[in-house]
Amino acid sequence: MDLTEVNPDNANRHPWELSRRDSLLRVIDTLGPLGDVADVGAGDRFFARALQARATGRVYAIDSFYPHTGMVEGIQLERSAASIPDASLDCVVMMDVLEHVEQEGPLLRDVRRTLKPGGALLVTVPAYQRLFFAHDAFMKHFRRYNRRQLRRVLEAEGFAVTRTFHFYAALCAARLLQVAKERIAGPAPAKGAGAWPFGVNHPATVTVKTLLDWDYRVCAGLAALGVFVPGLSLCAVCRKTSA
């Protein structure tokens, strides 16, 4: 969870966050053995903790808003990738990070430096600029992306994009309705994922997560066949090129 959304009085996890974690871990499982890995923009370390079960080496959680650095619960906290040695990581994860920086190039170059030759980069970003609305402003997003735009940004910084796909088509439709409502009635107060009122085993959480899991599988499966369904989020799987 982004630190902007963290609610210290609410430990519940939004089903979107639970589904995204499980879905992207399945992608990571296809990348091969992992030694040292990093979660850039790690927030409250929710995904970094999940990476601990996949990595045989060190897990880094990197976020510019951490009040301190050092080892916490077996995870190395850093405020930037600058302290990570060159060509030391097998995989870097950047989940909804690029939209937060005005210029993607410097961040991507720093990330690329830390990856071993052929190392993997997994990126997710919010999709479609036409869906930009109050929640994006609340989260301090500069932009949303389409597949061509994201591929161009990544390839310009020396990454070979092996796969791109949208996911959460149902949420894309819901967001279109929200955008239309906002244009008519004005923006409503924005709420982050930290406002979800139900526990992980509550029927509402289980039901929504199950629907999102199936949504992800359908979108990713169709993309593998060359059929790209619009979705609220966009994923790219990349490798560091040798050049």
C-alpha positions in Angstrom: 0.0 0.0 0.0 1.2 3.5 -0.8 2.2 5.3 2.3 -0.3 8.0 1.3 -3.1 5.5 1.8 -1.9 3.9 5.0 -4.5 4.2 7.9 -2.8 3.3 11.2 -6.3 2.6 12.7 -7.3 0.2 9.9 -5.3 -3.0 9.3 -7.7 -4.3 6.6 -6.4 -5.0 3.1 -8.4 -3.9 0.1 -9.4 -6.9 -2.2 -7.7 -5.0 -5.1 -4.4 -5.1 -3.2 -4.8 -8.7 -2.3 -5.7 -9.7 -5.8 -2.9 -7.7 -7.4 -0.3 -9.3 -5.0 -1.4 -12.8 -5.8 -1.7 -12.2 -9.5 1.7 -10.6 -9.9 3.4 -13.2 -7.8 2.3 -15.7 -10.4 4.1 -13.6 -13.0 7.2 -13.5 -10.8 7.1 -17.3 -10.5 7.7 -17.5 -14.3 10.9 -15.4 -14.2 13.2 -18.1 -13.0 15.2 -18.4 -9.8 15.6 -15.2 -7.8 18.4 -14.2 -5.5 18.4 -10.6 -4.5 15.3 -8.6 -5.4 13.9 -5.1 -4.8 10.5 -3.6 -4.5 10.7 0.1 -5.6 8.0 2.3 -4.2 7.4 -0.4 -1.6 5.2 1.6 0.7 4.2 -0.4 3.8 6.2 -3.4 2.5 3.1 -5.6 1.9 4.5 -6.9 -1.4 8.1 -7.0 -0.2 7.0 -9.4 2.5 5.5 -11.6 -0.1 8.8 -11.6 -2.1 10.6 -13.0 0.9 9.1 -16.4 0.1 10.4 -16.2 -3.5 13.9 -14.8 -3.1 16.9 -16.8 -1.8 18.9 -13.6 -1.2 18.2 -10.1 0.1 14.9 -8.4 -0.3 15.1 -4.6 -0.6 12.1 -2.3 0.0 12.8 1.2 -1.5 10.6 4.2 -0.8 11.7 7.8 -0.7 9.3 8.5 2.2 10.8 6.0 4.7 11.8 7.9 7.9 14.8 5.6 8.4 16.8 2.9 6.6 18.1 -0.5 7.7 16.9 -4.0 8.3 13.3 -4.4 9.4 11.7 -7.9 9.6 14.4 -9.3 7.3 13.8 -6.6 4.6 16.5 -4.0 3.9 14.8 -0.5 3.8 16.3 2.1 1.5 15.1 5.5 0.4 16.6 5.1 -3.1 18.3 2.5 -5.3 21.6 4.5 -5.1 22.9 2.3 -2.3 22.3 -0.9 -4.1 25.4 -2.3 -5.9 25.6 -2.4 -9.7 24.4 -5.5 -11.4 23.4 -7.2 -8.2 19.6 -7.8 -8.5 17.8 -10.6 -10.3 14.5 -8.8 -10.3 13.0 -5.4 -9.6 9.3 -4.8 -9.0 7.8 -1.3 -9.6 4.1 -1.4 -8.8 2.3 1.8 -9.6 5.5 3.9 -9.3 6.3 5.5 -12.7 3.1 7.7 -12.6 4.4 9.4 -9.5 7.6 10.8 -11.0 7.6 13.8 -13.4 10.4 12.2 -15.6 10.7 8.4 -15.7 14.2 8.3 -17.2 16.4 9.0 -14.2 14.5 6.4 -12.0 14.5 3.8 -14.7 18.2 4.3 -15.4 19.0 3.9 -11.7 16.9 0.7 -11.5 18.6 -0.7 -14.7 22.0 -0.1 -13.1 21.1 -2.4 -10.2 19.9 -5.3 -12.4 22.2 -8.1 -13.5 22.4 -8.6 -17.3 19.1 -10.2 -18.3 17.6 -9.3 -15.0 13.8 -8.9 -14.9 11.8 -5.7 -14.3 8.1 -6.0 -13.5 6.1 -2.8 -13.9 2.5 -1.9 -13.3 0.9 1.5 -14.0 -2.6 2.9 -14.1 -4.0 2.8 -17.6 -5.6 5.4 -19.9 -5.2 9.1 -19.5 -8.9 9.6 -20.1 -9.5 7.8 -16.8 -7.5 10.4 -14.9 -9.8 11.8 -12.1 -9.8 13.0 -8.5 -8.2 9.8 -7.1 -5.2 10.3 -9.4 -4.8 13.8 -8.1 -5.1 12.5 -4.5 -2.4 10.0 -5.2 -0.2 12.7 -6.8 -0.1 11.0 -10.2 1.4 12.9 -13.1 -0.2 10.7 -15.8 -1.8 7.4 -16.8 -0.4 5.2 -19.6 -1.4 3.2 -22.7 0.6 0.1 -23.9 2.5 1.9 -26.6 3.5 4.8 -24.3 4.7 2.4 -21.5 6.7 0.3 -24.0 8.3 3.4 -25.5 9.4 4.7 -22.0 10.9 1.3 -21.0 12.7 0.6 -24.3 14.2 4.1 -24.3 16.0 3.2 -21.0 17.5 -0.1 -22.2 14.8 -2.6 -21.4 13.5 -5.3 -23.7 9.7 -5.5 -23.1 8.7 -9.2 -23.4 5.1 -8.9 -22.5 2.4 -6.2 -21.8 -1.2 -6.6 -20.9 -4.1 -4.8 -19.2 -5.9 -6.2 -16.3 -9.1 -5.5 -14.2 -11.4 -4.8 -17.1 -14.4 -4.6 -14.8 -12.7 -1.8 -12.8 -12.0 0.0 -16.0 -15.8 0.1 -16.7 -16.5 1.3 -13.2 -13.9 4.0 -13.5 -15.5 5.3 -16.7 -18.7 5.8 -14.8 -16.9 7.5 -11.9 -15.2 9.9 -14.4 -18.5 10.7 -16.1 -20.1 11.3 -12.7 -17.3 13.6 -11.6 -17.6 15.7 -14.8 -21.3 16.2 -14.1 -21.4 16.6 -10.3 -17.8 17.5 -9.4 -15.2 15.5 -7.6 -16.1 13.5 -4.5 -13.7 13.2 -1.5 -11.0 10.7 -2.5 -10.4 7.6 -0.4 -7.4 5.3 -0.6 -7.1 1.5 -0.2 -6.6 2.0 3.5 -10.3 2.9 4.0 -11.5 -0.7 3.2 -13.8 -1.6 6.1 -13.7 -5.4 6.0 -11.2 -8.0 7.1 -9.4 -10.4 4.8 -11.9 -13.3 5.5 -15.0 -11.2 5.3 -17.4 -12.3 2.6 -17.3 -8.9 0.9 -13.5 -9.1 0.7 -13.4 -12.7 -0.5 -16.1 -12.1 -3.1 -14.5 -9.0 -4.6 -11.0 -10.6 -4.6 -12.4 -13.7 -6.3 -14.0 -11.6 -9.1 -10.8 -9.6 -9.5 -8.7 -12.8 -9.7 -10.8 -14.1 -12.5 -10.8 -10.7 -14.2 -7.0 -10.8 -14.1 -6.8 -14.3 -15.5 -9.1 -13.6 -18.4 -7.3 -10.3 -19.3 -3.8 -11.9 -19.1 -4.9 -15.1 -20.9 -6.5 -13.2 -23.8 -3.4 -11.0 -24.0 -1.2 -14.1 -24.4 -3.4 -15.0 -27.4 -2.9 -11.5 -28.9 -6.3 -10.1 -27.7 -5.9 -7.0 -25.5 -8.8 -6.2 -23.3 -8.9 -2.7 -21.8 -8.3 -2.7 -18.1 -7.8 -0.2 -15.3 -4.1 -1.3 -14.8 -1.3 -2.1 -17.2 1.5 -4.5 -16.7 4.9 -4.8 -18.5 7.4 -7.6 -18.1 11.0 -6.6 -19.1 14.6 -7.8 -19.2 17.7 -5.7 -19.0 19.4 -5.6 -22.3 23.2 -6.2 -22.6 23.7 -2.8 -24.4 
